[in-house]
């Protein structure tokens, strides 16, 4: 792959022109329905991501690196550079320049719009933040680590202007929107297009982790985008966390002062100001981002399209590990903004990894009927889209293109059909219209099997479908011919280069014709002078004596007169270089974060190759179902013979490919690559009641089970609660590693993680529904509901009844005795507040409030502790005369027993907790002395414990069993 600066991309020589190939080259690998054919119309590109067609015949193509090219027409072979955005673009992993649009009145209105990953941390003024100025490929240093803590960037929507009468921009970039904060290197920004209404639409992913369930718990600093409720540097914890992937639900945040972000949304803006339009559904909101949003709850809305003649938007939403979605917004100007549910949902059901977290923002959505708009169509990563097709399911899945047919030459059955593409499966499908005029999922069919890495589908001249080939660097055209179709010409030649005289054997017998029964004739231009007739058989040879580059062509003609041409370059007098990778060796096994140094050299019989001849590619192969895989191009390195990178995190099974390409001065190349497997560890997961579901990463499984992970990888684990198994409801109590219900673990060594559950006393009430209006809200424990209010009410009633029955000392007035008791009770909230301020608090779930564990700390422990310490120990000291006041009216017996009570808590509690226990203990002891009974101290102890754990929450350690 060519990753060089402008000068090397625009070598004006016959050699480069010949290497680009013929103008139209039929593609042999693709399989299409009868009458359809696919051809390459533009080539020589480097990782193209989007194509747009101007009414004046020009073709604009965006490359991932940030370069925008203009071809004069579909027959042009050499493009003009329109604009170079490489310094601003973060071209890394799935980030880059991904969206492109022309103004509907282009070129009269000479505006070209771009949507790209902006190499700038929102909290840092540096640009570029992670890459290098003018670099075609960027990186992410470690630390922070691409998939560990993430290199934080923004997204940017800008307008460029074409200079009058030219295919070059004025050089000015007008920024319209700068948002879409993204932490991890996938789910970046998406597509850009105009609607029939003249509004500009753009999509963007949520920029969260693709290796673990991300609610904002990672980063350096933590929560680097400042998501609520903690802000930058804060520790995000369930159930209140509203960061990570939940940014796609930002319209429903409940944290006071929260504003919407554009992550995981579709926006509609004015093409000259970037502001939300006055007829947008949420334009009345004071939040500028909310004013822009017309759809949300997407993971990665990489591509979208509009059904012609409507305001219907059809969005291809790339899923995590299970489902791909086509989502439909019937009318983007509807008063209700559609929420498609990510990360709470994926495909047709709740997403297991995020459901197990118990996040408020998801729980409220689950409890809200109609709160989520279901996908129009989904397909599973493990199932074919069309039964019996050849499109693979083992490579993973990624929906990467949508377009409605507008071709007048396609058969009538295709009128109104929706085409959609998958880059991982390398296929394009059609969905024909149903009785209601909409695409009917039951009518889907395979359109192109073996497509060339499609990343964008567009309707081009004549209404035909064109698509962008990311890996091959081509733009391809799909057309229909009702009568005789042209044959496919194929040349095989060997050798392709060498010193003169050079004898080359040619073979055209692999050429074919799509029409059954047609015969083929062959005509060769062997000497490269542009005239055919040098040979007329499928097999031939030619000896070249002059040192030069020859463009050899084969013209294949069928018996009905249709023909096609293929070409190949023969380089005489120049031999190909030979590349060698010196390091690392192929047996190297890596772990996440490991620094890997690569180096290589090359030989060439004709020249000494400079470092500028070397180009490296770093590619992650993800293999959900080995041995087939899909790829993630991570980074490229140009002009170096040695460099290094930090091994990234990814789901198992994945391996890293290091590819070296060496190019000599004559354009001949040699490529070598090595594949490096990861080191792995096995993690075991269990629960004390086998069969309960635990979530690890994107999926959940019944215990016990094992997972193989890459050494050093970060994996999210969650113990869903409550769960019902064989009629019994269980509530989560603790993990064997002592960490919270949902947390991340790093696979550093084989380990077993066991979740402990307790039998729930009763089935908990359903979560509260989200508040209406304003796009929804999160879920908090509703303390005003009947069920939640019962517990404190019960405390107060029992306390009042027993207070009336307290046996008072004979020499104390009733009013004074009652007042002392009430003062101690009234001091409890102050004690709760001090303890909550001094000790990190985790809220108790509704399940735990009604559990036996909660009853133990509220009833059982106060009862036996008071009988032991105040009844036995303090009673014995009183009998020995320790009843006299020592300090502030407190008896020696009380002070001594309170010290003993406090010291005993050191056994299972933190020092801060233990010290704070001393003061309420003095109050309990005081009541024991004052009333001559343990009943007041028991009641007061119950009040202090019950109120604290209900109103404040449990202190560290975070489980009830640890508090006991």
Number of C-alpha atoms within 10 A of each C-alpha: 19 19 21 19 12 13 8 10 16 14 12 11 8 11 18 16 15 18 18 17 19 21 18 19 21 23 18 16 12 17 18 17 12 12 16 18 23 23 20 22 20 28 24 21 23 23 22 30 28 27 25 21 21 20 14 10 13 17 20 25 25 28 27 27 30 29 20 26 23 23 21 18 17 18 12 15 18 19 22 15 19 24 22 18 23 27 22 25 35 35 32 26 23 20 28 31 33 28 28 27 26 23 20 20 12 15 18 9 12 18 22 22 23 26 27 31 33 32 29 24 22 20 12 10 9 11 16 20 21 20 23 18 15 18 23 29 26 27 22 24 14 19 13 16 21 26 28 24 21 24 26 27 30 23 30 23 25 22 24 20 20 20 14 12 8 10 19 17 20 14 14 12 17 14 16 18 18 18 20 27 29 33 29 27 26 21 27 33 38 28 27 28 25 20 20 14 9 14 18 23 23 28 30 34 31 33 29 31 25 21 20 23 31 25 26 29 21 22 22 16 14 18 24 27 23 17 25 24 20 19 15 18 17 17 16 23 21 20 21 22 23 32 29 27 29 30 34 32 33 29 25 27 27 22 16 8 8 16 18 19 22 30 32 35 31 27 27 26 24 16 21 14 14 19 18 24 20 13 14 21 21 25 18 12 12 10 14 16 20 24 23 28 29 26 24 29 30 35 30 30 32 30 31 28 24 20 20 15 9 13 17 17 20 22 29 28 31 25 26 21 20 17 23 24 25 22 23 23 22 14 15 23 16 15 12 15 21 24 25 29 27 27 30 28 23 27 26 16 11 17 23 24 27 31 23 25 27 24 23 24 27 29 22 24 26 22 15 17 10 10 18 17 16 21 20 17 16 21 19 18 22 17 12 16 20 15 10 8 11 14 22 20 19 20 24 25 26 26 31 26 26 28 26 26 22 20 20 13 15 20 13 10 9 19 16 21 25 24 25 25 28 25 25 22 27 25 25 27 20 24 22 22 20 14 7 7 10 14 21 18 17 12 13 18 18 22 21 24 20 19 24 25 22 30 27 30 27 23 20 21 16 11 16 19 22 25 28 28 27 22 18 17 21 23 26 25 23 18 18 18 14 11 8 15 21 21 25 24 27 24 20 16 16 12 15 19 19 19 17 16 13 19 18 18 14 22 17 22 15 12 20 18 20 15 15 6 9 15 14 21 14 21 20 26 20 25 17 18 11 11 12 18 12 15 16 16 14 19 14 16 14 14 14 21 13 13 15 15 19 21 23 22 25 28 24 28 22 22 11 12 13 14 19 18 21 22 24 22 20 27 25 23 19 24 20 21 23 18 21 18 22 13 15 17 12 15 10 13 16 22 21 22 21 14 14 15 12 18 16 19 17 22 15 16 12 15 12 13 17 16 15 14 20 26 22 28 20 19 19 25 20 22 19 21 13 11 10 14 20 19 18 15 17 22 20 24 22 21 15 15 21 17 12 11 17 20 20 22 24 23 21 18 19 22 22 22 19 20 18 28 23 30 23 24 13 16 15 19 17 15 18 15 16 16 19 18 18 20 15 21 18 17 17 16 22 22 23 13 16 12 16 22 26 26 23 24 22 20 19 20 15 14 19 18 15 14 12 15 25 27 22 22 25 22 22 20 27 26 31 24 22 20 18 16 12 6 7 12 18 24 24 23 21 23 21 12 11 13 14 20 22 24 19 20 17 13 21 18 12 13 13 13 17 20 24 17 21 18 18 22 17 13 16 18 10 11 19 19 19 25 15 9 9 14 20 21 23 25 24 18 14 13 13 9 10 9 13 17 12 12 15 16 11 11 16 11 11 12 17 11 10 12 16 9 9 15 12 15 14 8 6 11 10 11 8 10 16 14 11 15 20 13 11 16 17 11 13 19 15 10 17 18 13 12 19 18 10 12 14 13 17 20 18 20 19 19 19 23 21 18 20 15 21 22 14 16 20 23 17 14 17 22 19 13 15 26 18 15 20 30 20 14 17 28 23 14 18 17 10 10 11 18 17 13 13 13 9 6 9 18 23 19 26 31 21 17 22 24 16 14 21 20 15 12 16 14 10 13 17 14 14 12 19 18 15 15 19 19 14 18 23 20 23 24 27 24 23 22 23 16 19 16 18 24 22 25 26 25 22 25 26 21 20 22 18 24 19 21 21 21 15 18 20 22 24 16 19 21 22 22 13 15 15 13
